[in-house]
């Protein structure tokens, strides 16, 4: 049976299309048919739910509190380009992490092991870390994250940080 399948490859039996998973990615190739909008080296959000299925690409439009909001409704991945997803680089989610190793900086300063950091990205999908700070005087029991962070290498992200869990208060409407 296995020999029969091998014989058929190339004779009408096609490989399955890439299975898109929701999340943020870095592009490495143009999106066919949308080359002027989706270029290599961009941060994008892939959505696969409801009207976005089987997959839509959304571009970042604004950044608030070191997290991107993405342009709606996005661009549906053309049916003849469903394997474009093979060219995407999956990125760790924006959010809160702990440092797994000390980070020292030229000119002084350091971030300690287990420090709480926020992971964000530039429009070019470059990872940025923001250190958690307590303000003085302490007006409320909140952590503050600056809008100025430190770029890190994408290849080093998994070795440098570990995700944390947190409670997200629902919107008050």
Secondary structure, DSSP 8 states (H G I E B T S, - for coil): -HHHHHHHBTTTB--------SEEEE--S--TT-TTTS-TT-EEEEE-SGGG-S-EEEEEEEEETTEEEE-SS-EE--GGGGGGGGG-EE---SEEEEESS-EE-TTS-EE-TT-EEEEEE-TT--EEEEEEE--SS--SS--EE-S--EE--GGGHHHHEEE----------
